[in-house]
Amino acid sequence: MRSKEVVLVALLVLYAALVIPAAIETLSGGQGGVGSPDSAFSSPFADLRDMATAHADGDQAFGAESNPTGSPVGGGEGYGEGVATPDPEEDTIVATTDELLSALSSAKDGDVVHIDEMALIDLTDIPGGVTIPGGVTLAGNRGERSTAGSAVYPFEIEEPDEYFFWVRASAPGEKSSPIWVSIDGEGTWRWDIEHGSDWHWNSGGGHYLSGGRHNLTIHWREDDLNVDEILVTADADYLPDAAGQTGEVQARMEAESGELSALMEANPDDTASGGMYLSIADDPDGEEYPLSPGGTIFQGATDSGSPVALIAGGEHVRITGVRLEGPDMTTRRLRHPGLGIYSAYRNLEVDNCEILGWSGAAIGIAGTGGSDMKIGGYIHHNYIHHCQMKGLGYGVVVSGGAVSLIEANYFDYCRHAIAGSGVAGDGYEARYNICGPNWVSTSPHNFDMHGTVSGSGTIAGDTIRIHHNTFMATGPLNAFPVAIRGVPRDGAYIDHNRFNYDLAPPVWQTGGEGNVFVTDNLIGPNGDLSASGPIEYY
């Protein structure tokens, strides 16, 4: 496994290769200033698919609607290649930073580390990144409908102290039933409820709380779990069922008294405290379970170095079904741009993730070149957005002689959805992707290959294949779909795309002319067929 130091040096090289060419761009652009978007519990793509309609001309298909993968562009609901639902008693499921680090430290080739769908894993104090060993899968369940409901309970305590939580519940199933608990929205921990049809108390451990008012939120997905009562005490030795118990209880909450989501219901029971208990509704009146975001891994801003969240520590790393959130979603320049995922190894797979807020790039791939794009890196069915810092702001970037297959992703609010450093060996194939309508940073062309001076000319990587994509943006002028900033050593092949943009030719080339082949694309709002070209040379 390569050291963190080597990875960070590689990141500096990646940024140097891309920041310098970006700094000399002549086109100006708008400026964003957005806040953090809501977590994507529901897919943003259903309405947009109709807008990205493919056109037919004989046997030809155009645009991303020709997607043959069997899963929706952008992943989420309906994604068909996820990891099997984990068994809480047999599989590794993590919900906290410490649990993730512990699981990855012992993970071996072929292991799967599952991210709990209620997880909020904070990597802010690990700016050097978390390494995923070769052959290991990090898996969430983005787009599944599994968490049934939630309940919120306000309570108040007088003094700051460590407090201990208990819940009275029954779980008549054969296995323990977990619930997820958070206080004031800060972090989530898993609380396993022992199985048994009789009411029994379960300890939720101790947690430090400040004095004053708090909100306790519980979530669960099991339909054979019943909750009766929750209590909070400062007495570590307090046992709710013990005879003659004298410890003080700071807060006691009947389960049915909380603010309940639509799928929860209170049920009468003479044996329950207060005569009622809480469960998931047997007949939810047409309500569907909410979509899971897949569990969130996030990283806050740092004052030193260029932070990275997840690092592939070998070949065949897979990151699937999680929400990976960076610290900045605006277009402003930062001293320390962030990188969501970095790999210098082949056979990285990133799929069905929501990746946002990475001012440098959502995904960076370095030195994985070869003739097979997919072996160099397979990035597919992700929702990648709000990666748009001036000068950087990439969805996926290849550098140092890297290649990648980039398929069926939905990109929006990026400076470039896809970019390359332009050195010999760089390349990518982009197919069945949708680039949304919002491109507001400087020179926000959607797909890009930088140029690199080589001998007497400027090259733009080796091979670029761009086909069957839909580009929804109609402006501004500098948001043209494709920029090739040099002469590819093999060629840039651009065909069967749907370009809504018609303020100028959809493909621009600078740093030389040649080896860019633009054929059979639909251009403009009416989808006019262009059998050859056009290309703007600038």
Backbone torsions as a table, in degrees:
resi	resn	phi	psi	omega
1	MET	NA	135.9	-179.4
2	ARG	-76.5	149.7	-177.4
3	SER	-74.4	159.7	176.4
4	LYS	-60.2	-34.4	-178.0
5	GLU	-62.3	-42.5	179.1
6	VAL	-63.0	-40.7	179.9
7	VAL	-62.9	-43.4	-177.7
8	LEU	-67.9	-36.0	174.7
9	VAL	-62.3	-41.8	178.7
10	ALA	-62.0	-37.2	177.7
11	LEU	-63.3	-41.7	179.0
12	LEU	-62.2	-40.2	178.0
13	VAL	-64.0	-42.6	178.8
14	LEU	-58.5	-47.8	-179.1
15	TYR	-65.1	-39.6	179.7
16	ALA	-62.4	-38.6	-178.8
17	ALA	-67.5	-24.6	-173.9
18	LEU	-107.2	-31.5	-178.5
19	VAL	-69.5	-42.2	-175.5
20	ILE	-62.9	-48.8	176.6
21	PRO	-61.9	-36.1	-179.2
22	ALA	-64.5	-33.1	-175.8
23	ALA	-68.9	-22.1	-177.5
24	ILE	-101.3	9.6	176.4
25	GLU	-64.3	144.5	-175.5
26	THR	-97.8	-16.3	-177.6
27	LEU	-83.3	140.4	178.6
28	SER	-101.7	160.8	-178.8
29	GLY	-141.3	179.1	178.3
30	GLY	-76.9	-173.7	-179.7
31	GLN	-136.3	131.7	178.4
32	GLY	-87.3	-167.6	178.3
33	GLY	168.5	59.2	-171.6
34	VAL	-99.8	157.0	172.0
35	GLY	-92.2	177.1	-179.8
36	SER	-65.9	125.2	178.5
37	PRO	-71.3	162.8	178.5
38	ASP	-66.6	151.1	174.0
39	SER	-61.2	137.5	-172.9
40	ALA	-84.5	78.6	174.9
41	PHE	-72.1	-29.1	176.5
42	SER	-118.0	148.8	-175.2
43	SER	-67.6	133.5	176.5
44	PRO	-86.8	8.7	-167.9
45	PHE	-102.1	-18.0	-173.0
46	ALA	-59.0	-46.7	-179.5
47	ASP	-70.3	-32.6	-175.6
48	LEU	-75.2	-23.1	179.8
49	ARG	-59.9	-38.6	179.4
50	ASP	-65.9	-31.4	-180.0
51	MET	-75.1	-22.5	-178.5
52	ALA	-100.2	40.3	-174.3
53	THR	-62.7	132.8	173.6
54	ALA	-77.5	147.7	176.7
55	HIS	-106.8	149.8	-179.3
56	ALA	-113.3	137.4	175.0
57	ASP	-139.2	95.6	-171.2
58	GLY	68.3	-125.8	-179.6
59	ASP	-94.0	4.1	-177.6
60	GLN	-84.6	146.7	173.5
61	ALA	-122.5	145.5	-176.4
62	PHE	-127.8	147.6	172.5
63	GLY	79.7	178.2	-172.3
64	ALA	-75.3	-15.8	-179.8
65	GLU	-69.7	-13.4	174.2
66	SER	-76.6	3.6	179.0
67	ASN	-43.9	114.1	-178.7
68	PRO	-98.8	11.0	-168.8
69	THR	-74.7	-19.4	-177.1
70	GLY	88.5	-5.7	176.6
71	SER	-125.5	151.7	-175.5
72	PRO	-67.4	148.2	172.9
73	VAL	-58.2	130.6	-178.4
74	GLY	88.9	-6.2	179.0
75	GLY	68.8	-151.1	-177.6
76	GLY	83.4	-142.6	-177.1
77	GLU	-58.7	129.5	-179.9
78	GLY	92.5	-1.9	178.3
79	TYR	-66.6	132.9	-170.5
80	GLY	-109.7	8.8	-175.7
81	GLU	-120.8	26.0	-178.6
82	GLY	-76.2	172.0	178.0
83	VAL	-81.0	146.8	-179.2
84	ALA	-58.4	147.8	178.9
85	THR	-58.3	129.7	-175.7
86	PRO	-73.2	152.6	172.7
87	ASP	-94.2	117.4	-176.5
88	PRO	-56.9	-25.5	-176.9
89	GLU	-92.3	-10.5	-176.3
90	GLU	-123.2	-27.2	-174.4
91	ASP	-103.0	162.6	179.2
92	THR	-88.6	115.6	179.9
93	ILE	-122.9	128.4	-177.7
94	VAL	-122.0	148.3	-179.8
95	ALA	-134.4	-5.4	-178.2
96	THR	-130.8	165.6	178.9
97	THR	-60.6	-46.9	-179.0
98	ASP	-61.8	-40.0	178.9
99	GLU	-65.0	-39.5	178.6
100	LEU	-63.8	-48.1	-179.1
101	LEU	-61.1	-42.3	179.9
102	SER	-64.0	-43.8	-178.4
103	ALA	-65.2	-42.0	-178.6
104	LEU	-71.3	-29.1	-179.4
105	SER	-65.6	-25.1	-178.7
106	SER	-112.2	0.4	-176.8
107	ALA	-71.3	143.4	180.0
108	LYS	-124.0	167.9	-180.0
109	ASP	-49.7	126.0	-179.7
110	GLY	96.8	-10.7	-179.5
111	ASP	-77.8	153.0	174.3
112	VAL	-120.8	125.4	172.8
113	VAL	-104.5	115.3	-175.5
114	HIS	-90.6	132.0	174.8
115	ILE	-92.6	119.6	179.6
116	ASP	-60.0	140.3	-175.5
117	GLU	-65.1	-18.3	177.5
118	MET	-97.6	6.0	-175.0
119	ALA	-68.8	144.0	167.9
120	LEU	-129.4	92.3	-172.4
121	ILE	-99.8	117.3	-172.4
122	ASP	-98.7	117.6	178.8
123	LEU	-106.4	15.9	-177.0
124	THR	-58.1	-37.1	-178.7
125	ASP	-84.5	7.7	178.2
126	ILE	-127.4	63.1	-175.0
127	PRO	-64.6	-20.0	177.1
128	GLY	-76.7	-6.4	174.5
129	GLY	95.6	159.5	176.2
130	VAL	-105.9	127.3	-177.2
131	THR	-92.8	129.8	175.4
132	ILE	-98.6	118.2	-176.9
133	PRO	-61.2	154.2	177.4
134	GLY	-54.7	138.5	178.1
135	GLY	81.0	2.3	-176.2
136	VAL	-101.1	142.2	177.5
137	THR	-108.1	132.4	172.2
138	LEU	-106.3	116.6	-166.6
139	ALA	-130.3	130.2	167.3
140	GLY	-113.5	-173.2	-176.4
141	ASN	-123.9	39.7	-178.7
142	ARG	-51.6	131.9	175.9
143	GLY	91.4	-8.6	177.9
144	GLU	-83.0	157.1	176.4
145	ARG	-109.4	94.2	-174.6
146	SER	-133.1	-38.9	178.0
147	THR	-75.1	115.8	-169.9
148	ALA	-79.9	-39.2	-174.1
149	GLY	-172.3	-178.5	-176.7
150	SER	-150.5	165.1	175.5
151	ALA	-145.1	141.8	-176.8
152	VAL	-119.4	133.7	-176.6
153	TYR	-128.1	114.0	172.4
154	PRO	-77.9	141.1	175.1
155	PHE	-150.3	164.8	-175.1
156	GLU	-136.0	139.7	175.2
157	ILE	-130.0	154.5	-173.3
158	GLU	-88.5	-43.6	-171.5
159	GLU	-115.9	143.0	173.0
160	PRO	-67.7	136.1	-176.4
161	ASP	-174.7	176.5	170.0
162	GLU	-86.4	128.1	-177.2
163	TYR	-119.2	149.4	-174.5
164	PHE	-115.3	138.3	-172.1
165	PHE	-112.3	140.7	176.4
166	TRP	-134.6	147.2	174.5
167	VAL	-132.4	136.7	174.8
168	ARG	-96.7	119.9	-171.5
169	ALA	-149.2	167.9	169.3
170	SER	-134.3	141.6	-179.5
171	ALA	-137.4	86.3	-172.6
172	PRO	-71.1	-5.3	178.6
173	GLY	-67.9	177.1	-176.0
174	GLU	-78.6	-19.5	-177.1
175	LYS	-123.2	165.3	176.4
176	SER	-63.7	150.3	-177.4
177	SER	-117.1	120.8	-177.8
178	PRO	-85.8	150.1	164.1
179	ILE	-124.4	161.6	179.6
180	TRP	-117.9	136.1	-171.8
181	VAL	-126.6	137.7	170.9
182	SER	-138.3	153.1	177.9
183	ILE	-120.4	121.7	179.3
184	ASP	57.5	28.8	176.7
185	GLY	70.7	12.8	-175.8
186	GLU	-108.7	99.8	178.2
187	GLY	77.9	159.9	-179.3
188	THR	-137.5	135.8	173.7
189	TRP	-126.9	152.5	-176.8
190	ARG	-90.2	137.4	-177.1
191	TRP	-127.5	105.8	-178.1
192	ASP	-83.2	126.0	179.4
193	ILE	-98.3	120.7	-179.8
194	GLU	-62.8	140.6	-178.3
195	HIS	-74.7	153.9	-177.0
196	GLY	153.5	136.1	-174.9
197	SER	-79.1	-18.7	177.9
198	ASP	-84.4	155.2	175.6
199	TRP	-66.0	132.9	178.3
200	HIS	-150.5	154.1	-177.8
201	TRP	-89.7	141.3	-179.6
202	ASN	-128.3	132.2	-179.3
203	SER	-82.5	136.8	176.5
204	GLY	-106.8	11.4	177.4
205	GLY	78.8	-178.6	-176.6
206	GLY	-106.0	147.3	-179.6
207	HIS	-146.7	135.5	-179.9
208	TYR	-76.1	133.9	178.8
209	LEU	-131.9	143.0	171.5
210	SER	-77.1	161.2	175.9
211	GLY	-69.8	149.8	178.1
212	GLY	120.1	-159.4	-174.0
213	ARG	-90.6	139.8	179.3
214	HIS	-137.3	162.2	174.0
215	ASN	-121.6	123.5	176.1
216	LEU	-100.1	125.3	178.6
217	THR	-116.8	130.7	175.0
218	ILE	-120.3	144.3	177.1
219	HIS	-129.7	148.8	168.4
220	TRP	-157.1	164.7	-175.6
221	ARG	-123.4	-13.6	-175.1
222	GLU	-78.9	132.0	-178.9
223	ASP	-85.8	1.2	176.6
224	ASP	-113.8	27.0	176.8
225	LEU	-111.2	130.6	178.3
226	ASN	-122.7	135.7	-178.4
227	VAL	-120.1	132.3	-174.7
228	ASP	-109.4	-45.5	-170.4
229	GLU	-156.8	148.4	177.6
230	ILE	-127.7	137.0	176.0
231	LEU	-135.2	155.6	-178.9
232	VAL	-128.8	130.9	-179.2
233	THR	-140.1	150.9	174.7
234	ALA	-90.3	-2.8	-176.6
235	ASP	-91.6	108.9	-178.4
236	ALA	-64.4	-22.4	-177.9
237	ASP	-94.8	2.8	-177.0
238	TYR	-68.0	130.7	175.8
239	LEU	-125.1	110.9	-173.0
240	PRO	-57.3	-31.7	-176.2
241	ASP	-90.8	-5.6	-175.0
242	ALA	-72.9	136.6	178.1
243	ALA	-68.2	141.4	176.7
244	GLY	69.7	23.8	-178.2
245	GLN	-62.8	129.5	-177.0
246	THR	-114.7	-4.6	-178.8
247	GLY	-63.9	152.5	-177.5
248	GLU	-88.3	137.1	175.1
249	VAL	-102.1	123.3	-178.0
250	GLN	-81.5	-29.8	179.7
251	ALA	-151.7	137.8	177.9
252	ARG	-134.1	126.1	-174.2
253	MET	-129.0	123.2	171.5
254	GLU	-69.5	134.1	-173.7
255	ALA	-59.0	-36.6	-176.6
256	GLU	-75.5	-6.4	-176.2
257	SER	-85.5	-7.9	-176.1
258	GLY	-76.4	174.7	172.3
259	GLU	-81.9	109.7	-167.4
260	LEU	-98.7	142.0	172.5
261	SER	-75.1	170.1	-170.8
262	ALA	-62.5	-26.6	-174.3
263	LEU	-92.4	5.1	179.4
264	MET	-102.0	149.8	177.8
265	GLU	-145.5	148.3	175.4
266	ALA	-92.1	138.2	-176.1
267	ASN	-126.2	140.0	177.8
268	PRO	-73.6	141.7	177.7
269	ASP	-163.1	118.9	-177.8
270	ASP	-64.5	-23.6	-178.6
271	THR	-86.8	-8.5	-179.7
272	ALA	-84.9	151.4	175.0
273	SER	-63.4	126.7	-177.3
274	GLY	77.4	-0.1	175.4
275	GLY	80.7	7.7	-179.6
276	MET	-141.9	155.2	172.5
277	TYR	-140.7	168.6	-175.4
278	LEU	-111.9	138.6	177.2
279	SER	-152.5	173.3	173.3
280	ILE	-76.5	138.0	-177.3
281	ALA	-65.0	135.3	174.2
282	ASP	-70.3	-35.5	178.8
283	ASP	-122.5	94.5	-171.2
284	PRO	-80.6	19.1	175.2
285	ASP	53.5	44.5	176.2
286	GLY	81.0	-5.2	179.2
287	GLU	-71.6	135.4	174.6
288	GLU	-94.9	149.1	173.6
289	TYR	-60.5	143.3	179.8
290	PRO	-68.0	153.0	176.7
291	LEU	-73.3	139.9	178.3
292	SER	-82.2	138.2	172.4
293	PRO	-78.8	-8.9	176.7
294	GLY	97.2	2.6	-172.9
295	GLY	86.5	138.0	-172.8
296	THR	-110.0	130.7	168.7
297	ILE	-113.3	126.9	-176.1
298	PHE	-137.6	162.0	179.5
299	GLN	-141.0	126.9	178.4
300	GLY	-83.3	178.6	-178.7
301	ALA	-67.4	152.4	178.7
302	THR	-127.9	155.3	-177.4
303	ASP	-95.6	-4.6	-177.8
304	SER	-147.7	145.9	177.4
305	GLY	70.3	170.5	175.7
306	SER	-100.2	108.7	-172.1
307	PRO	-70.7	149.0	173.8
308	VAL	-134.4	144.4	-176.7
309	ALA	-92.1	-60.3	-173.3
310	LEU	-122.6	134.1	-177.1
311	ILE	-124.2	129.0	173.5
312	ALA	-75.5	122.2	-177.8
313	GLY	-95.6	10.2	179.5
314	GLY	176.2	-177.1	179.1
315	GLU	-72.8	161.0	173.5
316	HIS	61.8	38.4	169.1
317	VAL	-86.2	137.4	176.6
318	ARG	-126.1	134.0	174.6
319	ILE	-122.9	115.1	-171.1
320	THR	-138.9	139.1	167.7
321	GLY	70.9	25.8	179.5
322	VAL	-118.1	167.3	173.5
323	ARG	-109.4	119.0	-175.8
324	LEU	-117.0	110.4	-170.6
325	GLU	-115.9	127.8	176.9
326	GLY	-94.5	-179.5	-169.5
327	PRO	-89.0	-8.3	-173.4
328	ASP	-144.2	128.7	-178.2
329	MET	-116.8	7.2	-178.2
330	THR	-92.4	-179.0	178.1
331	THR	-95.6	-2.9	-174.1
332	ARG	-66.7	149.9	178.1
333	ARG	-74.9	138.5	178.7
334	LEU	-121.0	149.2	176.1
335	ARG	-70.1	-28.7	-174.0
336	HIS	-128.7	75.9	-179.4
337	PRO	-65.8	144.0	-174.7
338	GLY	-97.7	156.1	178.6
339	LEU	-129.0	126.7	-176.3
340	GLY	-73.4	-54.2	-176.6
341	ILE	-134.1	135.1	178.5
342	TYR	-129.9	136.5	175.3
343	SER	-143.3	132.9	169.3
344	ALA	-112.2	18.2	-179.9
345	TYR	-119.3	151.3	178.1
346	ARG	-74.9	165.7	175.2
347	ASN	63.1	31.0	166.0
348	LEU	-71.8	138.8	173.5
349	GLU	-129.1	126.1	175.0
350	VAL	-125.1	117.6	-173.7
351	ASP	-145.6	150.1	174.9
352	ASN	54.9	34.7	177.8
353	CYS	-107.3	154.8	164.7
354	GLU	-104.5	121.3	-175.5
355	ILE	-127.4	123.0	-172.6
356	LEU	-149.9	156.1	170.2
357	GLY	80.6	21.5	-179.5
358	TRP	-104.7	107.8	-172.5
359	SER	-67.2	-30.0	176.0
360	GLY	-81.9	-66.7	178.6
361	ALA	-163.1	149.0	173.4
362	ALA	-69.3	-45.6	-177.2
363	ILE	-137.6	128.0	176.0
364	GLY	-119.8	128.6	-179.0
365	ILE	-123.8	129.0	-174.4
366	ALA	-130.4	132.3	168.0
367	GLY	67.0	29.3	-177.0
368	THR	-104.4	19.5	-168.1
369	GLY	-60.5	163.2	-178.7
370	GLY	160.6	-177.3	-176.8
371	SER	-80.6	-19.2	-177.7
372	ASP	-101.1	108.2	-177.8
373	MET	-59.8	-40.1	-175.0
374	LYS	-66.4	-36.3	178.0
375	ILE	-66.7	-33.1	178.2
376	GLY	-65.4	-26.1	179.0
377	GLY	160.8	134.7	-176.8
378	TYR	-121.2	106.8	-176.1
379	ILE	-114.3	110.4	-171.3
380	HIS	-149.2	147.7	174.0
381	HIS	58.3	41.0	176.7
382	ASN	-109.9	157.9	171.4
383	TYR	-108.9	106.8	-174.4
384	ILE	-116.9	120.4	-173.1
385	HIS	-153.6	162.4	177.8
386	HIS	54.9	48.3	169.2
387	CYS	-120.5	89.4	-163.2
388	GLN	-146.8	28.2	177.9
389	MET	-61.8	141.4	174.8
390	LYS	-56.7	132.4	178.1
391	GLY	89.1	-27.4	174.3
392	LEU	-128.9	-122.7	174.5
393	GLY	74.0	59.9	-176.9
394	TYR	-109.4	147.7	168.7
395	GLY	-76.0	-61.7	177.1
396	VAL	-128.9	133.2	178.6
397	VAL	-132.0	132.4	174.4
398	VAL	-107.9	143.7	-176.9
399	SER	-155.2	163.1	174.3
400	GLY	64.1	28.8	-177.9
401	GLY	82.3	48.0	-179.2
402	ALA	-112.3	154.7	173.6
403	VAL	-132.9	161.8	-179.9
404	SER	-161.3	147.2	169.2
405	LEU	-98.4	121.7	-173.7
406	ILE	-120.7	109.9	-163.4
407	GLU	-137.1	133.3	169.3
408	ALA	57.2	37.2	174.0
409	ASN	-97.5	157.6	171.6
410	TYR	-113.1	119.4	179.7
411	PHE	-112.3	141.2	173.2
412	ASP	-159.9	155.3	-179.4
413	TYR	50.6	45.2	169.5
414	CYS	-115.1	157.1	171.3
415	ARG	-73.6	-52.1	167.7
416	HIS	-128.1	130.3	174.9
417	ALA	-65.8	-41.9	-179.8
418	ILE	-135.7	137.4	178.6
419	ALA	-145.7	161.7	174.6
420	GLY	-140.7	152.9	-178.9
421	SER	-73.2	-19.6	174.6
422	GLY	90.1	2.3	-180.0
423	VAL	-75.9	165.7	177.0
424	ALA	-56.4	133.0	-179.0
425	GLY	98.9	-19.3	178.1
426	ASP	-70.6	144.3	175.0
427	GLY	-178.8	166.7	175.1
428	TYR	-160.0	156.7	168.5
429	GLU	-115.6	123.7	179.2
430	ALA	-117.7	120.5	-178.0
431	ARG	-145.3	146.3	175.6
432	TYR	61.2	24.9	176.5
433	ASN	-93.7	154.1	170.4
434	ILE	-114.0	127.2	168.2
435	CYS	-100.8	116.5	-175.1
436	GLY	-66.7	-172.5	-171.6
437	PRO	-87.2	-2.9	-166.9
438	ASN	-112.8	105.8	-179.3
439	TRP	-137.2	101.4	-165.5
440	VAL	-122.1	-2.4	-178.9
441	SER	-83.6	-172.5	177.9
442	THR	-72.9	135.1	178.0
443	SER	44.2	61.1	-170.4
444	PRO	-89.5	48.7	175.9
445	HIS	-66.1	147.5	-165.9
446	ASN	-73.3	-54.3	179.6
447	PHE	-113.1	139.6	-168.9
448	ASP	-145.7	147.4	164.1
449	MET	-135.4	117.5	179.6
450	HIS	-66.3	165.6	176.5
451	GLY	-107.2	149.6	178.1
452	THR	-133.5	128.4	179.3
453	VAL	-65.7	128.4	-179.7
454	SER	-143.2	113.0	-176.2
455	GLY	65.6	-126.1	-177.9
456	SER	-93.7	2.0	-176.7
457	GLY	-137.4	-172.3	179.6
458	THR	-118.5	121.4	177.4
459	ILE	-97.0	158.2	175.9
460	ALA	-128.8	69.4	179.7
461	GLY	67.7	-159.9	-177.7
462	ASP	-107.3	-73.0	-174.2
463	THR	-125.7	129.0	175.6
464	ILE	-126.9	123.0	177.3
465	ARG	-118.8	120.1	-177.9
466	ILE	-127.6	107.1	-176.3
467	HIS	-148.7	150.3	176.6
468	HIS	55.5	43.6	173.6
469	ASN	-111.8	156.6	174.6
470	THR	-115.6	126.2	179.1
471	PHE	-111.9	108.0	-170.4
472	MET	-84.6	-22.4	-174.8
473	ALA	-65.3	138.6	175.5
474	THR	-109.1	-2.7	179.5
475	GLY	177.8	176.0	2.2
476	PRO	-71.9	-174.9	-176.2
477	LEU	-54.7	-41.7	-175.7
478	ASN	-83.0	8.6	174.7
479	ALA	-97.2	35.9	178.4
480	PHE	-65.0	152.4	-169.3
481	PRO	-66.2	-42.3	-169.8
482	VAL	-133.4	133.3	174.1
483	ALA	-127.7	124.1	174.4
484	ILE	-114.2	112.3	-168.7
485	ARG	-105.1	57.3	-179.9
486	GLY	158.3	-167.9	179.0
487	VAL	-110.7	111.4	179.5
488	PRO	-58.5	143.3	-178.6
489	ARG	-67.1	-33.3	173.4
490	ASP	-100.6	-71.2	178.9
491	GLY	172.3	159.6	170.3
492	ALA	-109.5	119.2	-174.2
493	TYR	-112.8	114.0	-169.1
494	ILE	-125.5	108.6	-173.5
495	ASP	-152.2	155.4	173.6
496	HIS	57.8	34.3	175.0
497	ASN	-99.2	164.2	176.0
498	ARG	-115.7	107.3	-179.7
499	PHE	-104.2	109.7	174.5
500	ASN	-72.4	-25.6	-178.1
501	TYR	-65.8	130.2	175.7
502	ASP	-141.6	20.5	177.0
503	LEU	-71.9	-20.4	179.2
504	ALA	-163.5	176.1	174.3
505	PRO	-54.5	145.3	-176.4
506	PRO	-75.5	-16.7	-177.9
507	VAL	-119.6	128.6	179.7
508	TRP	-121.2	144.9	176.3
509	GLN	-133.6	137.8	175.1
510	THR	-135.7	170.1	179.5
511	GLY	76.0	16.1	-178.7
512	GLY	135.6	172.2	179.4
513	GLU	-130.3	139.0	175.9
514	GLY	125.2	161.5	178.7
515	ASN	61.3	24.4	171.6
516	VAL	-120.4	119.5	-171.6
517	PHE	-119.3	111.4	-176.0
518	VAL	-114.1	109.9	-174.8
519	THR	-139.4	143.0	169.5
520	ASP	53.2	64.8	175.0
521	ASN	-124.6	156.3	174.3
522	LEU	-99.9	132.4	-172.6
523	ILE	-128.7	137.0	174.9
524	GLY	88.0	170.4	-177.1
525	PRO	-59.2	-29.5	-178.9
526	ASN	-91.2	-2.5	177.3
527	GLY	67.1	49.0	179.3
528	ASP	-72.5	131.7	-177.7
529	LEU	-76.4	128.6	173.6
530	SER	-116.7	112.3	-177.0
531	ALA	-72.5	-27.7	-179.7
532	SER	-148.9	130.1	179.8
533	GLY	68.9	-163.6	-1.3
534	PRO	-87.5	162.1	175.7
535	ILE	-126.9	134.6	174.5
536	GLU	-99.5	125.2	176.8
537	TYR	-100.4	128.6	-175.6
538	TYR	-137.7	NA	NA
